[in-house]
Amino acid sequence: MQRVSLREYAKKHKLSFFNVMKMVRSGEVKSEMVMEEGKEVWYVLVDAKQEEAVAQKIQAHANQPQTPQEEIAQLKAEIERLRSALEACEKSKNK
């Protein structure tokens, strides 16, 4: 298995760093955390099976055509979810 930094993995698959971090935290890709110079550094462990699965997922997502109306509806739902999470955070902070 090859060990690759999150940024290198993101560049290789043309993904954002944030998306790669989400994949690591959800367990979609194998990873490990290493302490370097007192900092936690995450690395993706690359193997052939995992690469195939990730490539298929990326390709399937890219092939899903969406109309602008569907995209707007998704964004509005995401905004509403974030607002409710923010309100819950503020309520717990004020207690």
LINVEN-V48218 format. One record per pair of residues at least 24 apart in sequence whose ideal C-beta (glycine too) atoms are under 10 Angstrom apart, sorted by the first residue. I is the first residue (numbers start at 1). J is the second residue. D is the distance in whole Angstrom. If there is no record, write none. Layout:
i: <I/I>
j: <J/J>
d: <D/D>
//
This chain:
i: <1/1/1/1/1/1/1/1/2/2/2/2/2/2/3/3/3/3/3/3/3/4/4/4/4/4/4/5/5/5/5/6/6/6/6/6/8/8/8/9/9/9/9/9/10/12/12/12/12/13/13/13/13/13/13/14/14/15/15/19/20/20/23/23/28/28/28/29/29>
j: <30/32/44/45/46/47/48/50/43/44/45/46/47/51/31/32/34/43/44/45/46/29/31/43/44/45/46/41/42/43/44/31/41/42/43/44/43/44/46/42/43/44/46/54/44/44/46/51/54/44/51/54/55/57/58/58/62/54/58/58/44/54/54/57/53/54/57/53/54>
d: <8/10/10/5/6/5/10/9/9/9/7/5/8/10/9/7/9/5/7/6/8/10/10/6/5/8/5/7/8/6/8/8/9/5/7/6/9/8/10/10/9/5/7/9/9/9/9/9/10/10/9/7/8/10/6/8/10/9/7/10/7/10/8/9/8/7/8/9/7>
//
